[in-house]
């Protein structure tokens, strides 16, 4: 029997080494960490009665939806802690002092306020990658968040201001959900986030596009603010941006610089529910364009194609123009040559 066990364990070793490196593997779930970590020792304290610590997965502690009002005692072996959907009101400095091995901390859907989180509560966590604090009552970022974070979700709170110190040094942060807050100005707070690929700042109180946006963004969501103009060279500094949503703002033709959206690489552009009167020029590589519920009065084919031939045509597949001041009769008859891939044009 021992020989069989040794053979099975030895067979696992080369599998872990033959897999190609994936920089986003940490996103896929707890099993993205090495197999051996899942079998972490059961020392470090007993599982509290109000939580579950599965014997087959001893590094996880499930305390979600238990009606908790205070932080439970956390065994030091725990890497994945689920505390969401409770009524926890505070995280004192001592609450996480034993939880130095945490990789995931889920605390969304509680009753936390900024004043109820200790300034040193997160200081001892040197390997935390995911922190979920959405749906609480925070008015500011907690102090001393771990600089190891890759995924920070702090949406659906009452945050009004983000300072440079809140995010400085978070070189690994890839995802930031900050939507549904009351932020009026982000200043230069996002400048240092060199790894950020997804930024959602929709449903805030922004009146302008944040300065110094991270250049490696892949998805940028700014809908439902009060933005009325875009800066010159708005998209010129992005090399990987593919999805941008600025719907439900106050954009006018005057507020959009010439050829602001005529950049290659962009896949989806949502400008719906603004105050545009003309279709802005877009790149022929764009695939999905949403312009519904504006004040557009003319279908300008030149916004999609400057020239049309066998190799030059728009790659648009989706075009929404419904809720404007044009009808299907306003679409030029030769638009089929330019928009030959568009299988969904709504007017």
C-alpha beads as a LAMMPS data file, in Angstrom:
LAMMPS data file: protein, C-alpha beads

347 atoms
346 bonds

1 atom types
1 bond types

-500.0 500.0 xlo xhi
-500.0 500.0 ylo yhi
-500.0 500.0 zlo zhi

Masses

1 110.0

Atoms # bond

1 1 1 0.000 0.000 0.000
2 1 1 2.861 2.412 0.871
3 1 1 4.436 1.805 -2.516
4 1 1 1.184 2.694 -4.275
5 1 1 0.855 5.927 -2.263
6 1 1 4.421 6.978 -3.064
7 1 1 3.807 6.310 -6.760
8 1 1 0.624 8.438 -6.772
9 1 1 2.288 11.340 -4.997
10 1 1 5.313 11.224 -7.260
11 1 1 3.015 11.357 -10.281
12 1 1 1.647 14.718 -9.124
13 1 1 5.024 16.449 -9.066
14 1 1 5.788 16.619 -12.781
15 1 1 2.207 17.747 -13.495
16 1 1 2.711 20.905 -11.487
17 1 1 5.938 21.673 -13.346
18 1 1 4.744 20.981 -16.876
19 1 1 1.872 23.498 -16.790
20 1 1 2.640 26.718 -18.661
21 1 1 2.825 29.882 -16.587
22 1 1 -0.391 31.900 -16.495
23 1 1 -0.179 35.333 -14.850
24 1 1 -3.925 35.287 -14.194
25 1 1 -4.011 31.807 -12.637
26 1 1 -4.675 33.341 -9.229
27 1 1 -8.110 34.420 -10.498
28 1 1 -9.352 30.924 -11.157
29 1 1 -10.002 29.940 -7.557
30 1 1 -8.400 28.469 -4.470
31 1 1 -6.974 25.586 -6.496
32 1 1 -4.753 28.051 -8.331
33 1 1 -2.369 27.676 -5.394
34 1 1 -0.202 24.610 -5.201
35 1 1 -1.844 21.329 -4.318
36 1 1 0.237 20.982 -1.193
37 1 1 -1.170 24.214 0.281
38 1 1 -4.679 22.745 0.243
39 1 1 -3.531 20.060 2.619
40 1 1 -2.144 22.626 5.082
41 1 1 -1.794 21.435 8.659
42 1 1 -4.769 21.630 10.987
43 1 1 -2.801 23.385 13.705
44 1 1 -3.145 27.056 14.526
45 1 1 -6.385 26.904 16.478
46 1 1 -9.759 25.238 16.418
47 1 1 -12.485 26.166 13.990
48 1 1 -15.026 28.389 15.799
49 1 1 -18.419 26.790 16.388
50 1 1 -20.232 29.392 14.297
51 1 1 -18.174 28.568 11.189
52 1 1 -17.327 25.549 9.025
53 1 1 -13.780 24.353 8.278
54 1 1 -14.072 21.363 5.900
55 1 1 -11.594 18.578 6.773
56 1 1 -10.922 18.133 3.055
57 1 1 -10.055 21.822 2.710
58 1 1 -8.666 22.879 6.118
59 1 1 -7.216 26.177 4.878
60 1 1 -10.717 27.574 4.243
61 1 1 -13.156 28.858 6.850
62 1 1 -16.795 29.458 5.899
63 1 1 -18.681 31.896 8.147
64 1 1 -20.907 33.499 5.519
65 1 1 -24.582 34.204 6.202
66 1 1 -24.451 33.176 9.860
67 1 1 -25.845 36.356 11.395
68 1 1 -22.486 37.247 12.935
69 1 1 -22.142 40.697 14.499
70 1 1 -18.460 40.394 15.475
71 1 1 -15.307 38.891 13.998
72 1 1 -14.763 35.225 14.878
73 1 1 -11.457 33.782 16.061
74 1 1 -9.408 32.821 12.999
75 1 1 -6.986 29.846 13.064
76 1 1 -3.564 30.782 11.699
77 1 1 -3.712 28.054 9.030
78 1 1 -6.677 29.710 7.253
79 1 1 -5.966 31.148 3.791
80 1 1 -9.508 31.626 2.491
81 1 1 -11.945 33.360 4.843
82 1 1 -15.595 33.856 3.941
83 1 1 -17.402 36.370 6.193
84 1 1 -19.820 37.885 3.685
85 1 1 -23.515 38.542 4.264
86 1 1 -23.401 38.940 8.009
87 1 1 -23.954 41.937 10.297
88 1 1 -20.353 42.476 11.387
89 1 1 -19.892 46.071 12.541
90 1 1 -16.163 46.297 13.295
91 1 1 -12.701 44.934 12.502
92 1 1 -10.525 45.878 15.484
93 1 1 -6.725 45.842 15.257
94 1 1 -6.602 42.466 17.016
95 1 1 -9.200 40.736 14.798
96 1 1 -6.755 39.573 12.103
97 1 1 -3.524 39.422 14.081
98 1 1 -3.534 35.615 13.888
99 1 1 -4.626 35.541 10.219
100 1 1 -1.263 36.352 8.645
101 1 1 -1.634 33.609 6.002
102 1 1 -4.838 34.936 4.459
103 1 1 -4.969 35.001 0.663
104 1 1 -8.689 35.746 0.273
105 1 1 -10.841 37.793 2.659
106 1 1 -14.531 38.153 1.790
107 1 1 -16.332 40.725 3.950
108 1 1 -18.938 42.112 1.575
109 1 1 -22.499 42.607 2.736
110 1 1 -21.780 43.582 6.337
111 1 1 -22.249 46.778 8.354
112 1 1 -18.697 48.090 8.464
113 1 1 -17.945 51.799 8.725
114 1 1 -14.605 53.480 8.158
115 1 1 -14.307 54.363 11.831
116 1 1 -14.919 50.775 12.899
117 1 1 -11.891 49.327 11.055
118 1 1 -8.684 49.588 13.049
119 1 1 -5.742 51.418 11.484
120 1 1 -3.555 48.333 11.985
121 1 1 -6.204 45.708 11.193
122 1 1 -4.665 44.726 7.845
123 1 1 -1.001 45.425 8.556
124 1 1 0.069 41.852 9.349
125 1 1 -1.242 40.282 6.144
126 1 1 1.666 39.930 3.751
127 1 1 0.055 37.644 1.158
128 1 1 -3.539 38.878 0.811
129 1 1 -4.612 38.903 -2.851
130 1 1 -8.392 39.323 -2.780
131 1 1 -10.298 41.689 -0.515
132 1 1 -14.053 42.154 -0.938
133 1 1 -15.556 45.046 1.068
134 1 1 -18.497 45.972 -1.163
135 1 1 -21.966 46.636 0.259
136 1 1 -20.826 48.132 3.551
137 1 1 -20.997 51.685 4.908
138 1 1 -17.447 52.857 4.288
139 1 1 -16.802 56.562 3.676
140 1 1 -13.058 56.137 3.009
141 1 1 -10.518 53.442 2.162
142 1 1 -9.339 51.460 5.201
143 1 1 -5.840 52.341 6.382
144 1 1 -2.779 50.260 5.556
145 1 1 -4.341 47.892 3.040
146 1 1 -1.906 45.133 1.977
147 1 1 0.183 46.120 -1.043
148 1 1 -0.032 42.519 -2.262
149 1 1 -3.679 42.913 -3.355
150 1 1 -4.606 41.839 -6.873
151 1 1 -8.399 42.173 -6.656
152 1 1 -10.005 44.924 -4.533
153 1 1 -13.764 45.378 -4.532
154 1 1 -14.971 48.310 -2.484
155 1 1 -18.039 49.271 -4.517
156 1 1 -21.504 50.055 -3.119
157 1 1 -20.224 52.089 -0.202
158 1 1 -20.269 55.821 0.590
159 1 1 -16.699 56.738 -0.327
160 1 1 -16.305 60.390 -1.327
161 1 1 -12.557 60.728 -1.785
162 1 1 -9.617 58.521 -2.805
163 1 1 -6.119 59.721 -1.937
164 1 1 -2.789 58.793 -3.478
165 1 1 -1.786 57.139 -0.192
166 1 1 -4.805 54.799 -0.350
167 1 1 -3.467 52.932 -3.400
168 1 1 0.225 53.816 -3.544
169 1 1 2.479 50.779 -3.812
170 1 1 -0.209 48.388 -5.024
171 1 1 1.928 47.243 -7.936
172 1 1 0.045 43.949 -8.315
173 1 1 -3.499 45.315 -8.301
174 1 1 -5.266 44.045 -11.432
175 1 1 -8.947 44.653 -10.623
176 1 1 -10.491 47.650 -8.844
177 1 1 -14.244 47.937 -8.378
178 1 1 -15.045 51.393 -7.008
179 1 1 -18.464 51.893 -8.565
180 1 1 -21.624 52.975 -6.741
181 1 1 -19.930 55.345 -4.323
182 1 1 -19.947 59.143 -4.015
183 1 1 -16.487 59.939 -5.389
184 1 1 -16.211 63.437 -6.869
185 1 1 -12.535 63.482 -7.839
186 1 1 -9.861 60.776 -7.993
187 1 1 -6.956 63.170 -8.438
188 1 1 -3.746 61.225 -9.146
189 1 1 -4.713 58.303 -6.921
190 1 1 -4.703 55.789 -9.810
191 1 1 -1.329 56.751 -11.244
192 1 1 0.744 54.123 -9.429
193 1 1 -1.454 51.140 -10.379
194 1 1 0.874 49.843 -13.078
195 1 1 -0.790 46.394 -13.331
196 1 1 -4.430 47.516 -13.335
197 1 1 -6.445 46.010 -16.216
198 1 1 -10.047 46.549 -15.040
199 1 1 -11.300 49.789 -13.499
200 1 1 -14.967 50.372 -12.694
201 1 1 -15.738 53.874 -11.398
202 1 1 -19.304 54.034 -12.676
203 1 1 -22.186 55.418 -10.605
204 1 1 -20.162 58.056 -8.777
205 1 1 -20.229 61.869 -8.872
206 1 1 -17.347 62.467 -11.255
207 1 1 -17.478 65.520 -13.510
208 1 1 -14.288 64.737 -15.439
209 1 1 -12.199 61.772 -16.531
210 1 1 -9.600 60.909 -13.865
211 1 1 -6.064 62.072 -14.523
212 1 1 -3.172 59.693 -15.118
213 1 1 -5.204 56.546 -15.781
214 1 1 -3.081 53.362 -15.755
215 1 1 -1.781 52.707 -19.255
216 1 1 -2.389 48.940 -19.253
217 1 1 -6.142 49.139 -18.732
218 1 1 -8.150 46.583 -20.684
219 1 1 -11.623 47.577 -19.441
220 1 1 -12.711 51.052 -18.315
221 1 1 -16.205 51.683 -17.006
222 1 1 -17.296 55.264 -16.211
223 1 1 -21.042 55.200 -16.887
224 1 1 -23.583 57.069 -14.739
225 1 1 -21.470 60.041 -13.727
226 1 1 -21.686 63.711 -14.757
227 1 1 -18.787 63.820 -17.224
228 1 1 -19.385 66.442 -19.937
229 1 1 -16.091 66.330 -21.843
230 1 1 -13.041 64.182 -22.566
231 1 1 -9.406 65.346 -22.423
232 1 1 -7.299 65.699 -25.562
233 1 1 -5.543 62.469 -26.479
234 1 1 -7.926 60.622 -24.186
235 1 1 -7.223 57.143 -25.570
236 1 1 -3.807 57.762 -27.057
237 1 1 -1.854 56.452 -24.081
238 1 1 -3.612 53.098 -23.849
239 1 1 -2.084 50.142 -25.647
240 1 1 -4.488 47.416 -24.465
241 1 1 -7.834 49.114 -23.880
242 1 1 -10.668 47.200 -25.559
243 1 1 -13.836 48.023 -23.645
244 1 1 -14.966 51.483 -22.586
245 1 1 -18.358 52.550 -21.271
246 1 1 -19.259 56.215 -20.743
247 1 1 -23.045 55.874 -20.963
248 1 1 -25.394 57.986 -18.835
249 1 1 -23.176 61.072 -18.666
250 1 1 -23.429 64.636 -20.033
251 1 1 -21.194 64.338 -23.114
252 1 1 -21.782 66.731 -26.003
253 1 1 -20.161 66.947 -29.432
254 1 1 -18.161 69.946 -28.247
255 1 1 -16.765 67.952 -25.348
256 1 1 -15.298 65.178 -27.517
257 1 1 -11.940 65.971 -29.207
258 1 1 -11.621 65.171 -32.905
259 1 1 -10.946 61.482 -33.551
260 1 1 -10.992 60.718 -29.827
261 1 1 -12.352 57.234 -30.533
262 1 1 -10.608 56.614 -33.835
263 1 1 -8.021 54.327 -32.259
264 1 1 -7.214 50.739 -33.129
265 1 1 -7.698 47.995 -30.583
266 1 1 -11.027 49.209 -29.224
267 1 1 -13.690 46.478 -29.390
268 1 1 -16.661 47.996 -27.558
269 1 1 -17.673 51.641 -27.060
270 1 1 -20.785 52.668 -25.141
271 1 1 -21.788 56.345 -25.442
272 1 1 -25.513 55.846 -24.960
273 1 1 -27.685 58.221 -22.923
274 1 1 -25.594 61.342 -23.485
275 1 1 -26.256 64.563 -25.438
276 1 1 -24.499 63.835 -28.716
277 1 1 -25.946 65.276 -31.935
278 1 1 -23.485 63.620 -34.315
279 1 1 -21.970 60.182 -34.649
280 1 1 -18.304 60.525 -33.603
281 1 1 -15.656 59.040 -35.916
282 1 1 -14.599 55.571 -34.780
283 1 1 -11.955 53.118 -35.878
284 1 1 -12.808 50.551 -38.540
285 1 1 -11.693 47.871 -36.048
286 1 1 -14.476 48.710 -33.554
287 1 1 -17.024 45.877 -33.267
288 1 1 -19.769 47.165 -30.953
289 1 1 -21.003 50.772 -30.781
290 1 1 -23.860 51.922 -28.549
291 1 1 -25.269 55.407 -29.244
292 1 1 -28.904 54.982 -28.272
293 1 1 -30.810 57.727 -26.439
294 1 1 -28.749 60.687 -27.650
295 1 1 -29.864 63.570 -29.895
296 1 1 -28.284 62.404 -33.156
297 1 1 -29.923 63.948 -36.215
298 1 1 -27.893 62.516 -39.111
299 1 1 -26.427 59.159 -40.140
300 1 1 -22.887 60.050 -41.245
301 1 1 -21.330 57.100 -43.040
302 1 1 -17.950 58.810 -42.873
303 1 1 -17.919 58.232 -39.122
304 1 1 -17.366 54.559 -39.877
305 1 1 -15.490 54.489 -43.192
306 1 1 -13.290 57.116 -44.811
307 1 1 -12.835 54.849 -47.841
308 1 1 -14.572 51.661 -48.868
309 1 1 -13.193 48.838 -50.997
310 1 1 -12.487 45.129 -50.785
311 1 1 -10.121 45.467 -47.816
312 1 1 -11.309 48.743 -46.249
313 1 1 -14.596 48.486 -44.389
314 1 1 -15.929 48.707 -40.854
315 1 1 -15.734 45.688 -38.570
316 1 1 -18.836 46.838 -36.679
317 1 1 -21.189 44.030 -35.788
318 1 1 -23.509 45.890 -33.426
319 1 1 -24.733 49.458 -33.929
320 1 1 -27.479 50.961 -31.770
321 1 1 -28.967 54.303 -32.752
322 1 1 -32.481 53.887 -31.389
323 1 1 -33.876 56.725 -29.309
324 1 1 -32.307 59.416 -31.501
325 1 1 -33.781 61.799 -34.077
326 1 1 -33.194 59.632 -37.139
327 1 1 -35.075 56.780 -38.770
328 1 1 -34.110 53.836 -40.918
329 1 1 -34.816 55.934 -44.008
330 1 1 -31.892 58.177 -43.027
331 1 1 -29.382 55.361 -43.488
332 1 1 -27.590 55.812 -46.864
333 1 1 -28.194 53.055 -49.402
334 1 1 -24.481 52.429 -49.818
335 1 1 -23.983 51.824 -46.096
336 1 1 -24.105 48.080 -46.711
337 1 1 -20.667 48.246 -48.305
338 1 1 -19.111 49.977 -45.331
339 1 1 -21.092 48.153 -42.630
340 1 1 -21.058 44.780 -44.316
341 1 1 -20.506 42.870 -41.052
342 1 1 -23.197 44.668 -39.054
343 1 1 -25.921 42.123 -38.410
344 1 1 -27.659 44.258 -35.827
345 1 1 -28.388 47.934 -36.590
346 1 1 -31.137 49.397 -34.414
347 1 1 -32.597 52.761 -35.340

Bonds

1 1 1 2
2 1 2 3
3 1 3 4
4 1 4 5
5 1 5 6
6 1 6 7
7 1 7 8
8 1 8 9
9 1 9 10
10 1 10 11
11 1 11 12
12 1 12 13
13 1 13 14
14 1 14 15
15 1 15 16
16 1 16 17
17 1 17 18
18 1 18 19
19 1 19 20
20 1 20 21
21 1 21 22
22 1 22 23
23 1 23 24
24 1 24 25
25 1 25 26
26 1 26 27
27 1 27 28
28 1 28 29
29 1 29 30
30 1 30 31
31 1 31 32
32 1 32 33
33 1 33 34
34 1 34 35
35 1 35 36
36 1 36 37
37 1 37 38
38 1 38 39
39 1 39 40
40 1 40 41
41 1 41 42
42 1 42 43
43 1 43 44
44 1 44 45
45 1 45 46
46 1 46 47
47 1 47 48
48 1 48 49
49 1 49 50
50 1 50 51
51 1 51 52
52 1 52 53
53 1 53 54
54 1 54 55
55 1 55 56
56 1 56 57
57 1 57 58
58 1 58 59
59 1 59 60
60 1 60 61
61 1 61 62
62 1 62 63
63 1 63 64
64 1 64 65
65 1 65 66
66 1 66 67
67 1 67 68
68 1 68 69
69 1 69 70
70 1 70 71
71 1 71 72
72 1 72 73
73 1 73 74
74 1 74 75
75 1 75 76
76 1 76 77
77 1 77 78
78 1 78 79
79 1 79 80
80 1 80 81
81 1 81 82
82 1 82 83
83 1 83 84
84 1 84 85
85 1 85 86
86 1 86 87
87 1 87 88
88 1 88 89
89 1 89 90
90 1 90 91
91 1 91 92
92 1 92 93
93 1 93 94
94 1 94 95
95 1 95 96
96 1 96 97
97 1 97 98
98 1 98 99
99 1 99 100
100 1 100 101
101 1 101 102
102 1 102 103
103 1 103 104
104 1 104 105
105 1 105 106
106 1 106 107
107 1 107 108
108 1 108 109
109 1 109 110
110 1 110 111
111 1 111 112
112 1 112 113
113 1 113 114
114 1 114 115
115 1 115 116
116 1 116 117
117 1 117 118
118 1 118 119
119 1 119 120
120 1 120 121
121 1 121 122
122 1 122 123
123 1 123 124
124 1 124 125
125 1 125 126
126 1 126 127
127 1 127 128
128 1 128 129
129 1 129 130
130 1 130 131
131 1 131 132
132 1 132 133
133 1 133 134
134 1 134 135
135 1 135 136
136 1 136 137
137 1 137 138
138 1 138 139
139 1 139 140
140 1 140 141
141 1 141 142
142 1 142 143
143 1 143 144
144 1 144 145
145 1 145 146
146 1 146 147
147 1 147 148
148 1 148 149
149 1 149 150
150 1 150 151
151 1 151 152
152 1 152 153
153 1 153 154
154 1 154 155
155 1 155 156
156 1 156 157
157 1 157 158
158 1 158 159
159 1 159 160
160 1 160 161
161 1 161 162
162 1 162 163
163 1 163 164
164 1 164 165
165 1 165 166
166 1 166 167
167 1 167 168
168 1 168 169
169 1 169 170
170 1 170 171
171 1 171 172
172 1 172 173
173 1 173 174
174 1 174 175
175 1 175 176
176 1 176 177
177 1 177 178
178 1 178 179
179 1 179 180
180 1 180 181
181 1 181 182
182 1 182 183
183 1 183 184
184 1 184 185
185 1 185 186
186 1 186 187
187 1 187 188
188 1 188 189
189 1 189 190
190 1 190 191
191 1 191 192
192 1 192 193
193 1 193 194
194 1 194 195
195 1 195 196
196 1 196 197
197 1 197 198
198 1 198 199
199 1 199 200
200 1 200 201
201 1 201 202
202 1 202 203
203 1 203 204
204 1 204 205
205 1 205 206
206 1 206 207
207 1 207 208
208 1 208 209
209 1 209 210
210 1 210 211
211 1 211 212
212 1 212 213
213 1 213 214
214 1 214 215
215 1 215 216
216 1 216 217
217 1 217 218
218 1 218 219
219 1 219 220
220 1 220 221
221 1 221 222
222 1 222 223
223 1 223 224
224 1 224 225
225 1 225 226
226 1 226 227
227 1 227 228
228 1 228 229
229 1 229 230
230 1 230 231
231 1 231 232
232 1 232 233
233 1 233 234
234 1 234 235
235 1 235 236
236 1 236 237
237 1 237 238
238 1 238 239
239 1 239 240
240 1 240 241
241 1 241 242
242 1 242 243
243 1 243 244
244 1 244 245
245 1 245 246
246 1 246 247
247 1 247 248
248 1 248 249
249 1 249 250
250 1 250 251
251 1 251 252
252 1 252 253
253 1 253 254
254 1 254 255
255 1 255 256
256 1 256 257
257 1 257 258
258 1 258 259
259 1 259 260
260 1 260 261
261 1 261 262
262 1 262 263
263 1 263 264
264 1 264 265
265 1 265 266
266 1 266 267
267 1 267 268
268 1 268 269
269 1 269 270
270 1 270 271
271 1 271 272
272 1 272 273
273 1 273 274
274 1 274 275
275 1 275 276
276 1 276 277
277 1 277 278
278 1 278 279
279 1 279 280
280 1 280 281
281 1 281 282
282 1 282 283
283 1 283 284
284 1 284 285
285 1 285 286
286 1 286 287
287 1 287 288
288 1 288 289
289 1 289 290
290 1 290 291
291 1 291 292
292 1 292 293
293 1 293 294
294 1 294 295
295 1 295 296
296 1 296 297
297 1 297 298
298 1 298 299
299 1 299 300
300 1 300 301
301 1 301 302
302 1 302 303
303 1 303 304
304 1 304 305
305 1 305 306
306 1 306 307
307 1 307 308
308 1 308 309
309 1 309 310
310 1 310 311
311 1 311 312
312 1 312 313
313 1 313 314
314 1 314 315
315 1 315 316
316 1 316 317
317 1 317 318
318 1 318 319
319 1 319 320
320 1 320 321
321 1 321 322
322 1 322 323
323 1 323 324
324 1 324 325
325 1 325 326
326 1 326 327
327 1 327 328
328 1 328 329
329 1 329 330
330 1 330 331
331 1 331 332
332 1 332 333
333 1 333 334
334 1 334 335
335 1 335 336
336 1 336 337
337 1 337 338
338 1 338 339
339 1 339 340
340 1 340 341
341 1 341 342
342 1 342 343
343 1 343 344
344 1 344 345
345 1 345 346
346 1 346 347
